[in-house]
């Protein structure tokens, strides 16, 4: 009898609690308890700036026709050099170097190779150095214009021009057909061997093609140049040498080269709540966004990484950035 009384008493004590829970479930549909020990914590990581630098090394080889008809075109290169070079000289992350050779197979390099004057990112004022080298080309070169043969021969003779793991961009300016002994397929095979990575080779042709309204003897259709740019596909672009927008074309080449380079990045360990991401240097937030908007970094959703566009905020080699974000638990 006493046990029955105890059970009845327990029921009367528990019933109000159950009723309250049922009422709460009607109003909220469910009860959810968050254990603060199980809640995702903010991710905070520190990264040495020097270790962030991506694969942004680029070797640029100019091949400029120095035959008798190229005087005005060489002058246009000199006049518009800054439009091209600004893409590199304004970057604090791109370690670039440039070389200049002619279409005369018997001539030495004009710039950028050991023994012929270096031109790279370490120079404070590289533009006049390049302009002076172009001026020295002159127009007394071989009347049989060659690009493939001189490129391969100079890279063989000066193997230190190509840096390990650096991209290679080859820029050809001419108003005549390519007349080397090498075929296009053999040329590309040689370049793959010399450089080591055909996927990191870029080709640009600034050509005076008749089909593009230029005068001269270069017909693009059916030429070695057409074959070259068909074979390299997305890794090549052509421009008109006689275009009134010559300077704009040079600037476009510079921009395209820079856009291909791997930018410094930090891969995140987990998916963040995007609005919570903070990138800090010396305790201060660095502005997010693209450089045109004054930003230093952006978040790449597909790569789940922070991409840096400028590291000039940390001029030393032993400085750190801090990345903080709240993980997305959903």
Secondary structure, DSSP 8 states (H G I E B T S, - for coil): -HHHHHHHHHHHHHHHHHHHHHHHHHHHSS-----TTTS--EEEEEEEHHHH--S-EEEEEEEE--STT-HHHHHHHHHTHHHHHHHHHT-SS-EEEEEEEES-TTS--SBSSTTS---BTT-S--HHHHHHHHHHH-S-S-SS--SHHHHHHHHHHTGGGS-TT-EEEEEEEESS----SS-HHHHHHHHHHHHS-GGGEEEEEEE-BGGGT--SSB--TTSHHHHHHHHHGGGEEEEETT-TTHHHHHHHHHHHHHHHS---EEE-SS-B-GGG-EEEETTEE--BS-GGGT-SEEEETTTTEEEES--TT--SSS-EEEEEEEB---
